């Protein structure tokens, strides 16, 4: 047992009592958890599907016949109608204007990010700015930027780790520093001098601009000015929509960051969206970890150009369906590197010509969309938002007395507000309990990464366990032993290397300098020739180079069906399994990757 007495969750968080409706849903709509004696603590990895969602799917397929939507026959029109109704329902959930935003269906959030990465049109000398706290699906955008052949600079905004570990947040001044107000070269050129400095004047705004090519007589950081004729100003006033699209094609670049970290649970400020836009950048907001417990309102000042979503993160089902929620003006300027069935209006073979679909959404949906499962997104959103007015009668998975289950009436969740309250309370309570975990000699059993309170954070908690010597308990050991106890959690680096580097205070550049020069050259050049070293390292070799004692950590995350019992089961497992224990890596399999 721990040395500290533990107050109840309602003592520390009285508002937890207001979420009792979710306990009812746990025993009905999510009864399979207790029926299988399972403790689920990986809601950041995937949400859980309720039984009523599955019933809704079965009823819909049993009552309606759907066919390939690329036609006008009855089954095709039924599929088309269901898909279009789902688009409308998604925009309604975000309070987004259909005239301003569109919904493109993708396989997942990664697929949505790829659409942006491969189609985004950088200006010469533009910038891709990424937060160091990003999922690899967003980090991968840098490869498209590097291949644009436009001299695009990729910059990262670092994570602040002051103090013993810090809260692993990103400072707003660092964000602003990586988003300079500079523009490319357009139209005529003239030099303007103000206080001995060259500047670029666009209208009344003074900004800086990199200059290349025939303008090399200026330094790359010296500014220039462009004329804005009265005729051009007139057309800007007469055609504001057209002008907006023209201006957006010459934006400074793209800024991509998560609304909530999938590693630490840190919530990064949404007002960075208008901040970046005011500096001339389009914004890609990764909302995958944020949306399961919070609503993103697109009717106010926060209006990113691109939002990426995986729907199973919110409500477990369907998998294989994500969305790019995108401003129509931003979607129109993406350029597809190829075309496929479903995306084109016409194609010729004799002459290599094609024209994309007139409907922007369809032009970015490769092949046939998942028309049997896309309508389940609308059902999932209805389940999240439904109030106590339309109960669904259904049979739970099992009966407590082992007999035939009785049909019961189940109301929906009742809005994300109740989920957010419960998750916040459980997260705060869990953090306070982790602090109290001690070995017999008083040494801590846990090292937490990220905020240790509930301010500006979500329901993900990243940490490592410490054994009796104060050494990290190998995350592979925790994975195997927790699985044996029927506990589902996440171990590793969580596909977020930037947060992992910050958590362990790594200087990657300095670490790589320990490698031989030839090895570094081959790594960077991607050199490959049969029978020769191609520069690739095993994951274990990489850990040795970085000097890491472990490959990441442990992540526990809470969601709609979580309760105090889940928390107690995990903490009891930790105390029973690791308190006063000296652990080793003996017998653990080699890590293949992260």
C-alpha positions, 0 to 999 in steps of 0.5 A, spaced: 500 500 500 502 507 499 504 511 504 498 516 503 491 516 505 487 517 498 481 521 499 475 519 494 474 522 487 468 526 489 472 529 495 477 532 490 472 533 484 465 534 487 463 535 480 464 528 478 457 526 481 454 530 475 456 525 470 453 519 474 449 518 467 455 515 464 455 510 469 449 507 467 451 507 460 457 503 462 453 498 465 448 498 459 451 500 452 458 498 454 457 492 458 461 488 454 467 491 458 465 488 465 462 482 462 469 481 459 473 483 465 477 488 461 480 495 464 480 499 458 485 505 458 487 507 451 482 512 449 487 516 445 488 510 441 481 508 440 474 510 442 469 505 444 463 503 440 457 503 444 452 497 443 446 502 440 451 504 435 452 497 432 444 496 433 443 502 429 448 499 423 445 493 423 438 496 422 440 501 417 443 495 413 437 491 414 432 496 412 436 499 406 439 497 400 446 500 398 450 500 392 456 504 388 454 511 389 457 513 382 451 512 378 443 514 378 440 507 380 436 506 386 441 503 390 446 508 388 442 514 390 440 511 397 448 511 398 449 518 395 444 520 400 446 517 406 453 520 404 451 527 403 447 527 409 453 525 413 457 530 410 451 535 413 451 532 420 459 533 420 458 540 419 453 541 424 457 538 429 462 543 428 457 549 427 461 550 420 457 554 414 457 549 408 458 555 404 465 556 407 467 549 409 467 542 406 468 535 408 472 530 404 472 523 406 479 519 407 481 512 410 483 516 417 486 522 419 493 520 416 490 520 409 487 527 410 494 530 412 496 526 406 491 530 401 494 536 404 501 535 404 501 532 397 497 538 394 499 544 398 502 549 393 508 553 397 511 559 394 518 559 392 522 560 399 515 559 403 515 555 410 512 549 413 512 550 420 511 544 425 510 544 432 515 539 435 509 536 439 506 532 433 504 526 431 508 522 425 502 523 420 503 530 421 511 530 421 511 526 415 508 533 411 516 535 411 517 530 406 512 533 401 515 540 402 522 538 401 520 535 394 516 541 392 523 544 389 521 551 391 526 551 397 521 550 402 524 551 409 521 546 414 522 549 421 520 546 428 517 550 434 520 547 440 517 544 447 519 548 453 522 543 458 524 548 464 524 545 471 525 538 472 521 536 466 517 542 465 509 541 463 512 540 456 508 546 453 510 550 447 511 558 448 507 562 444 513 567 443 516 561 440 510 560 435 510 567 433 518 567 432 517 561 427 512 565 423 515 571 420 511 576 416 514 575 409 512 574 402 514 572 395 516 576 389 510 578 385 509 583 380 514 589 379 519 591 384 522 597 387 526 599 393 523 602 399 528 605 404 525 606 411 530 608 417 536 605 412 532 599 411 529 596 405 522 594 406 516 590 402 510 594 402 503 591 400 498 596 401 499 599 408 502 593 411 510 592 412 513 585 411 519 582 410 521 577 404 526 572 401 529 574 394 532 569 389 534 568 382 535 575 378 534 579 385 540 575 388 543 582 389 539 583 395 541 578 401 536 573 402 533 576 408 533 583 405 526 586 404 523 589 397 516 592 396 511 591 391 506 596 387 499 596 388 495 599 383 489 603 383 486 598 378 488 592 382 485 595 388 479 596 385 478 589 382 480 587 389 474 591 392 469 588 386 471 581 387 473 580 394 472 572 393 476 571 387 481 576 391 481 572 397 483 565 393 488 569 389 492 572 396 491 565 399 495 562 393 501 566 395 501 565 403 507 564 406 506 557 408 503 552 412 503 551 420 501 545 423 500 543 430 495 539 434 489 541 438 491 536 443 498 532 444 497 525 443 503 524 448 502 528 454 495 531 453 497 538 453 492 542 449 495 547 445 491 554 444 486 554 439 488 562 438 494 560 435 490 559 428 488 566 427 495 568 430 498 564 424 493 566 419 494 574 421 502 572 419 500 570 412 500 562 414 495 557 412 493 552 418 492 545 419 489 543 425 490 536 428 484 535 432 484 527 432 486 527 440 482 533 442 475 531 439 473 525 443 472 530 449 471 537 446 467 540 441 471 545 436 466 551 434 468 553 427 463 559 427 467 564 431 474 566 430 478 559 430 477 557 423 483 553 420 484 552 413 485 544 414 482 540 420 484 532 420 479 527 424 479 520 425 472 518 427 473 512 431 477 516 436 471 519 438 466 513 438 470 507 436 466 505 430 467 505 424 474 504 423 477 506 416 473 513 416 476 519 417 475 526 414 479 532 412 474 538 414 477 544 409 475 551 407 473 551 400 477 556 398 483 552 401 481 546 398 480 549 391 488 551 391 490 544 393 493 541 386 492 533 386 499 529 383 494 524 380 487 522 379 483 516 380 476 513 379 471 517 382 475 524 382 475 526 375 469 529 370 473 526 364 479 523 362 482 521 355 487 516 353 489 519 345 491 525 348 493 525 355 488 530 358 483 529 364 479 534 368 477 533 375 470 533 378 467 539 378 465 538 385 471 539 390 469 534 395 469 528 390 475 531 386 479 529 393 476 522 394 479 517 391 475 511 388 469 509 391 468 512 398 466 507 404 458 508 403 456 502 408 460 505 414 460 513 412 453 513 415 455 510 421 459 517 423 452 520 423 450 515 428 456 516 432 455 523 432 448 523 434 450 518 440 454 523 442 450 529 442 443 525 444 439 528 450 434 525 454 428 525 449 429 519 444 431 513 448 433 506 444 430 500 446 435 494 445 438 488 449 445 488 452 450 483 451 449 479 457 444 479 463 447 480 470 444 474 473 446 469 467 439 469 464 436 472 457 437 479 457 431 484 458 430 489 453 432 496 456 431 503 454 438 507 453 439 514 452 445 517 448 451 520 452 448 527 452 453 531 449 461 532 450 460 536 456 459 531 460 464 527 457 469 532 458 467 533 465 468 526 467 475 525 463 477 531 467 476 529 474 478 522 472 485 525 469 486 530 475 484 524 480 489 519 477 495 524 477 494 525 484 494 518 486 500 517 481 504 522 486 503 518 492 505 511 489 512 510 493 516 504 494 517 502 502 523 507 502 519 513 500 522 513 493 517 515 487 515 509 483 512 514 477 515 519 473 510 523 469 511 527 463 507 533 462 502 537 466 501 534 473 494 538 474 488 539 469 489 546 467 489 546 459 490 538 458 486 533 456 485 525 458 492 522 456 497 521 462 504 519 459 509 517 465 514 511 466 515 507 472 521 506 476 523 500 480 526 500 487 533 502 484 530 508 481 531 505 474 526 505 469 521 499 468 522 497 461 516 499 457 516 492 454 515 489 461 509 493 463 506 492 456 506 484 457 504 484 464 499 489 464 496 485 458 496 479 462 492 482 467 487 484 462 489 492 462 489 495 455 494 501 455 499 504 450 507 503 451 512 506 446 513 513 443 506 514 441 508 516 434 510 523 437 518 523 437 518 530 438 515 530 445 519 524 447 525 527 445 523 533 450 521 528 455 528 525 456 531 532 454 535 529 448 539 533 443 538 529 437 544 533 433 549 532 438 547 524 439 548 523 432 555 526 432 557 520 435 556 516 429 562 515 424 561 521 418 560 515 413 555 512 417 551 519 417 552 521 410 549 514 408 543 516 413 542 522 410 543 521 403 539 514 403 545 511 400 543 504 398 547 499 394 547 491 394 552 488 399 553 495 402 551 499 408 545 503 406 545 507 413 539 504 416 540 503 423 536 498 428 531 501 433 535 498 438 542 501 435 538 508 435 536 507 442 544 506 444 546 512 440 541 517 443 543 514 450 536 512 452 534 507 457 527 506 455 524 506 448 518 511 451 513 510 456 506 508 458 500 512 456 493 511 460 488 515 457 480 516 459 474 516 455 466 516 455 466 509 459 471 510 464 470 510 471 473 510 478 474 502 478 478 502 472 483 507 475 483 503 481 484 496 478 490 499 474 493 503 480 492 496 484 496 492 479 502 497 479 503 497 486 502 489 487 507 488 481 512 493 481 513 496 488 519 494 491 521 490 485 528 490 481 526 489 474 531 487 468 530 487 461 532 479 461 527 475 456 524 481 453 524 481 445 528 486 441 524 492 439 523 493 432 520 500 432 516 505 435 
